[in-house]
């Protein structure tokens, strides 16, 4: 074993202190405000959410559409052939493997969240019937199995 193998290497990454501490301070102040004044914070956050929903929904839809079109254009144009990495590098995974991994991750995330959340949502607010009853629980499970198999 050579001497270089036993000496730990010093990390070359640096933290931008101005960005980190400003962000940390703002997050701390926001959390502290919400913890000390929960009713005021709840009212203000709901108002902000409503204003964004009412006034900026069109912008969100437009931004998502433009980003999707841009990424599709970049992927299908000559820019999609640009290799990210050394010229001699080979991909670690095939397109089929990438698709399988992304599909599996999406299904896994969906099942982990909606496996619990969807039955609860349908139980508390069923499409038909009275909420929070045995019939609502059965309908919630039926709909969940319908959606997720």
Secondary structure as UniProt FT lines:
FT   HELIX           3..6
FT   HELIX           17..36
FT   HELIX           38..76
FT   HELIX           78..81
FT   TURN            87..88
FT   HELIX           95..124
FT   HELIX           134..148
//
